[in-house]
Amino acid sequence: MEGVRLASQDLCHFKLVYDDRCPLVGRLANIVKLWDRFGHFSFIGWNNYDPIDAGLLSELEKSQWSLLLIDDCNERWSGPNAIPFILKNLPFGKMAAVLYTLPGTMWFTHAVYMLVSRNHRKFA
């Protein structure tokens, strides 16, 4: 059943809500924009949002993460949990998404993501 769900997401469009006030997150979003040649993503940041999307930015502000991914079915992933879904929709990203989900990788990624989130100004 999971395989069917993942296969159907290949046709989805995603809203990528991100905190572009953080230079590091903004740069990473720009990389995704550059690689998103099939237009799978709409990008919503504090500097480029439609008033309709203000609620999504408010939701992001309440989250501990600086990234929120929403698909057409209104399913949501935040922070490091969103990364495999972003990767698999980029060129050559399916391989990276598989590597990302190897045992132990998610724990490590959560730890690194939290470290960067708490100290993003030092890394920017």
N, C-alpha and C positions, 0 to 999 in steps of 0.2 A: 504494500500500500504506500509506503514511504517513497518508493521509486516512482510511482505514478504521480505523487504530489510534487516531487522534485522535477520530474519531466514537464509537468504542466507549468511550473514556474519559469521555464525557459521562454515562454510566450508572454510573461507578465511584464508590466511596467511598474517601476518602483519610484517612490518618492524618497529621496535621500535628504533627510533633515539634519543639518550639522551646524555646529557652533563656529562660524567663520570669524568670530572675534579672536579666536585662538589662531595664531599664525600657523602652527603645526597642522591643526585640523584643516584649515583653509588650504594649505599646500597639498595635503593628501586628497582633499575633495577635487582640487584642480587636476591632479593626476588621474583620478577616476573619470573626470570630464573629458580629459584628453583621450583616454583609452575607450570611452563609451561610444564607439563608432556606430553601433546599431540603435542608439537612442533608447536604451532600457531604463534610463534614470532621468528624473526631474530633480533639480537641485534647489533646495530651500535653505537659505542661510539668513542670518540677521540683516545682511547687507543687500539681499536680493529676494525679498519675499512679497507675495501678493497678500493683501489684507485677509483674504480667505484662508491663508495658511498660518495666520497668527496663532491659532489654537495649537497647531503642531509645534511651533516654536515654544509656546508656553509649556507644552507637554515635555519637550526636550529640556527646558530650563529646570523642571522639577526632577528630572532623571539624574542619576549619578554619572551618566555617560555623556559624551559630547556628540553622539551619533545616534540617529534613529532611522530605521528603514521600514517603509510601509509598502505592501504590495497592493494590487488591485482588489484583493479579497479582504483588505483592511487588516491583514496579519502584520504584527509588528515584531521587530528585532532591534535590540539596542546594543550599543557598544560592541564588544568583541563577538557577540552572538550574530551580529549583522554581517560580519566580514566574509564568511563563506558564501553567503548569498550575493554579496557584491562581487566577489572574485569570480564566481562561476558565470557571471554575465559579462565578463571582460574577455578580450582575446587571450587565449592560453590560460585563462583563469580557472578552468575546470580542474586542471592538474594541481594548481595551487590550492584550490578548495579541498581537494582530496587530501593533500598533505597537511592542510590546516586541521583537519578533523581526526588525525591520528591520535591514539591514546596519549595523554599527557600534554599534547599541544595546546588544547583549550585552556587547561589550568595555567600553563606558562603564559599564554597570550593574555588571559584575564589579569594576571599579575603585572605583566609589562604594561598593558593598557591602563591599569589603575595607577601605576607609577607615573606614566606619562601624563595622565589626566590630572593628577594631583600636582605635578610639577611642570605643566606644559610651558610656562613662561621661561623656564630654564633651558628647555630643549629647542625653543623657537629661535 
